[in-house]
Amino acid sequence: MPYALTIRQKRGKAGDIYYPLHLNLVLKPTPGPGELLVKLEAAALNHRDLFIRKHLYPAISFKAPLLSDGYGIVVEAGPGCVLSDHLLNQPVLLTPCRGWKSDPNGPEDYSQFGAIGGTEPNHHLGMAQNYILVDESEVEPCPQHLSPVEGAALPSCGLTAWRALVTKSGNADPGRNILVTGIGGGVALQTLQFGVALGCNMYVTSASQEKIDKARQLGAKGGVIYKNENWHLSLQKMLPAERPFLDAVVDGAGGGTIMKTMTLLKPGGIVSCYGMTTGPSLDWPMQAVLKNIELRGTTLGSRVEFRDMVDFVKTNEIRPIISRTVKGLDCVDAIDGLFDDMKTAKQFGKLVIEI
């Protein structure tokens, strides 16, 4: 019988609790009208999954399979599927969220928007399982150059990075100077890869010189250790003489990043913030107001942005960076090890389960 990986409930306070993983035997589903049955071959972790295990994420579920990112093969189509001739027996990437069609400003009805995997109300949706039923509109053909592991690594990180850089930063153009904070995580690395492909001058921060060196190998112009008090001064010296300022910052950390980058951002520069891993708030100084700097929040993206992102990856043959994989959905201890990598920020790239 197929498996599904969930979390098991136990008592504890949000932030202190760490829900254990639980492997469940489930029935193989049958597609209904307009649905596709996808046999999943790989699924990837995100920080969101770690937050779910700590009860630091809204509407968590103890029934829904974990993980929002997956790659699989369409093995069956339900009645009335109009795309079945093109998708049957083909590899696909699955959309990681629901309730956002095309509006560039945000979900058309925010109350209906959410990522899938480990949350209510979509108990059957999540990539940590052998089979998943989805509406035929919720898949994209996987670019042929991607392996199953690389395909699974793309959806959430690729979509978040695409929207943060291309839609929200307003500076995804050749020659623009973009700072990406916290290189090593999936979104930061995907932003770096997209920016390099677009011709931007990409710079990074990290706590690790090794990660900065790896980022330079991927095309970053330079990087700084953010634990150094005056890292912003070091970064300033790296900027090109003909454009000695940052056009935008793509940030997933929050905390003191804004304070450090104020002097480097041009007047009217953009901070595109997709997360706050260092804390749930950030400082916004008067200096930012006087320089007309804009803070733009961004979360995942629309169905149209997902399609555009996958097309860009296909055209430019971009391969997501993989940190480590484990084999088998039933290897719960090994999967726990992937979560440990994320807790300690050990990874450089995505953490993936080969199902």
N, C-alpha and C positions, 0 to 999 in steps of 0.2 A: 504493500500500500504506500501511497505518497506521504511525504512528510510536510509539516508546516512548523516553523520556528517562531515561538511567541515568547513573552515574558510571563513569569509566574508571580502571582500576587503574594505579598507579605506585608506585614505592618512596618511602618516607619515614616519618618518625616521627609518631606520633599527636600532633596539636596543631600540628605544623609542616607536615604535608602538607596540600594542598588539591586534592582530586581534581577533574579537569576533567569537565565535562559531556560526555555522549556520546549522539548521536542514532542510534537503531537503527530499521531497517525490520523490521516484524513482520507476522505473518499475522493476519487478522481472526479472532477466536475464535468458536466455536460453543457455545451454552449447552447444558449437560447437564441431567439431572434436577434440578428445584428451583432452577435458576440463571436469572439475568437477564443479558442482554447490554445494557450501558449505553453509549451514545455520549456521551463526556465533552465538555462544552462549556467548562468552566472548571476550573482547579485552583489552589490557593493554597499559598504557602510558609509554613513555620513555622521557628522557630529550630532545631528538630530536624533539618531538612534541611541547615542550615549546619553543625551538629555532625557529621552524617554525612560531609559533604565534608571535614571536618577529621579524620576518624577518631576522634571523641570521643563516639561512640555505639556501643552494643553490637550485635553480630551484623549488621554492615553487609553489604550485598549489592551485587555489581557486575552482577547480572542483573535484579534487581527494579526496576521503574520507581520514580522518586522521588515524593515528595509523598503525604500522607495525606488531603488534603482536596479533595473534588470535587463538582461539580454536573453532572448529565447527564440524558439522555432515555432511557428504557427502550425499546429498539427491537426486542427479541426475547425471548421467554420459552421456557425449556426444558420438556421433558415434566414434567407433574405440578405445575407452579406453581399454587398455589391463589389467589394474588393477581394473576394476570396480567390479569384483566378490569379491575382497578382501576388497574394500574400501566402497562400497555402504552401507549406513546406519551406518557407523562406525565413531567414533570420530577421528579427525585428528588435528595435529599442522601444521600451514602454515609457509612456509619459509619467512623470513622477508626481503629478498633482492633478486636481480636478477643479472645475468651476471658473476657468479663466480662458476665454476664447481668443480675444484679439486686442482689446483696448490697451493702448500703450501706457495709459495712466495707472491702471490697476484692474483687479477683477471687476467684472460687470456687476456682480452681486457678492460683496465681500463675505456675507454670511454663508455662501455656498462654496467658498474657496478653501482649499487645504491640500497639504501633501498627503500622500497615501503611505501606508505601512505603519502598523502599530498604534493606530489611532481610530477613534470613532468618527463617523458612523459606518465606515466602509469595512466591515468585519472580514470580507473575503479578499480585500486588496492589500497586497504586500508582496515583496519579491522573495522573501525567505521561505519559499515553498517550491515544490516540484512542478505544480501546474497552477496557472492563473487564468481566470476568465475576465476578459476586458471587452468593452465596446470596440468595434473595428476602427473607430475614429481615434483611438488612444494608442496607436502604434505608428512608428515610422520605420521604413525599411532600413536596416543597418548598413552603413557604408561598407563596401566589400573589403576595404583594407584593414578593418578592425577585427581583432580576435574576439571571441566571446567575453573574455576578461576585460579587454579594452572597451568593448561595447557597454558592458554593465557599469563601467566606471564613469560613463559620460553623462547620463540624463540630468540629475540634480545639479552637479557641479558645472556641467556645460551650460545648462540653462541659466543658472544663477550668475555665472561669469559673463555670459553673453549679454544678459540684461544690464548687469552692473557696469560693464565697459561700453557696450555698443549703444544700448538704449538710454542709459541714465547718465553716463559721464560726460556726454557731449564732446568728447575729445578722442574718439577712436579713429584718428586720422594719421597719415604718415608724418613723422617728425615731431609729434606731440610727446611731451614728457609725462609719463604715468608712473606713479608709485603704487606698488602692490604690497600690502603689509602681510606679515606672517607666512612667508613662502614655505611650502612644504605640505600645506593642506590642499585638498582637491580643488576648491574654488580658486584659491590663489594661483595654483599652477596652471589651471585652465585659463585664467585671465592672462597670465604671462604668455601662454602659447598663442592665444587669440591676438594679443597686442603685437607680438613679434610678427605674426602673419599679416597683420594690418599695416606694418611699417612704423609702429610707435617706438619711441625710446622707452624701454621698460626698466624700472628700477625696483628693488625689493628690499624688505627688511626681514630679519630672522634673528633668533637667539643663537643660531649655529652657523659658523663660518663654512662648515661642510655643505650645508644647504644652500648658502649663497653661492659657493663655487659650482654646485650642480645647476643652480638657476642660470648662472653665466653660461654654462655649457648649452643651455636651452635658448640662449639669445638675450638674456638680461644684460643691459649695459653696465650695471654695477649693483652693489648691495651693501647694506650696513647692518651691524649688530645693534638691535634696538635696546639691549641692556646697557649699552654705553650711554652715559648721560648726555653727551653732545653729538648723538648720532646724526641729528639733522644738519649740523655744521659739516660733518664728513660727507653727507649726501650732497650738500650744496656744491662742494668742490668737484663732484663728479658730473654735474650738469654741463651741457655744452655751452661754450662761450657765447654762441649766437642765440641761445635760448636758455638763459640761466635761471629758470624757474620751473616749477611743476604746473602742468595744466590741470591735472586731476589726481586724486588719490582714490584707489579702490581698497576699501578697508573692511575687514571682518573681525577686528579685534576690539574696537572702541577704546575705552580707557583714555590714556594720555596722548593718543596718536594725533588728535586734532591740535592740541597745544603745540606739539613739536613741528607740525607741518605748516602752521600759519605763516611763518616768515618765508617759506619756500613757495607757497602757492601764489599764482598770479592773481591780480585783482579780478574778481569774478570766477575764480577757480572753483572746481567742483570736488566735493567729497562724496563718493558713492559708497554708502555703507550697507553691507549685506548681512552683518552680524555683529555681535558684541561678546566674544568669547571671554574677555577679561572682566565683564560685569554688565549689568543690565542698563547702564546709563553712561553718558560721556559729558565732558565739559564743553561748553560752547562760549568761547570768550568774546568780549566786545571787539577785540581786534579782528575777529572773523566778520563781524557785522560791518565794521568800518571798511574792510577790504571787499565787501560785497561777495564774500565766499558763500557758496550754497551747500547745504547738507541735504543729500537726497537718499532716502531710504529705499531699499529694493529687496524683494523677496521672490525667489524662483522666477517665474515668468509666464507668459501666455502660451497657448497652444501654437499660435503663429510664430512666436519667438522660438519655441522648441523646434519647429520645422526649419526655420531660417538657420538656427544654430547647427542642426544636423547637416544641412546642405553645405554650410561653410566648412565644417569638418570634412565632409566628403570631397569638396573641391580642393581643399588645401592639404588633404591627406594627413590631418593632425591625429596623433595617437596620444590618448591620455596616459599620464605617467602612473605606473603601478608600483606601489611600495612592496606589497606582500600579498600572497594568496594562500588559502587553505582549501583542501579538497574534501567535499562531502558535507551536506547539510546536517548529517547525523554526527559529525565530529564537533560536538558542542564545546568541549574543552579547548580545541584549537580555535574555534570561533571566538571564544572568550579571550583568547590571546590577541586576536585582532582588536578587540575592544580595549585591551590593556595598552596596545600600541597607541591607540588614539588618546587614551587618558594621559599618557606621558608625553604626547606630542613627538613620539619616536618616528612616525612615518614621514616619508617624502613621497607623496603620491597617494593613490587610492588603495584601500584595503578591501579585498574581494574574496568572495566564496565561490569556488567552482562547484556548482551543484551537480 
